[in-house]
Amino acid sequence: MKTLDVFDSPCDSAGWELAGEALVPGAGGGALQQDWAYGVIAAGAGRRVRRLEIRQGTERIGLAQAIGRRGLWLISRGPVF
């Protein structure tokens, strides 16, 4: 079995949207809570935002946007596989 690795994503907003569309063609990259703009709004409300890539070897197999508040991190409606 191959291991999964999770990294902070180097993507900017355009790259995040393209990566999401590549993972889930025709679905706009998954749920609203995994959209870049949702993270921008959360950050504006004082939340911490981390955008993560899930890889199996060299292949990107998922994305996850985590929203943090008071030590608790939530990946709502994700990750996107």
Protein Blocks (a to p, Z undefined) as FASTA:
>chain_A
ZZddddddfbdfklmmmmmmmmmghklopafklgfklmmmmmmnopacddddddehjbcf
bdcddddeehiacdehiacZZ
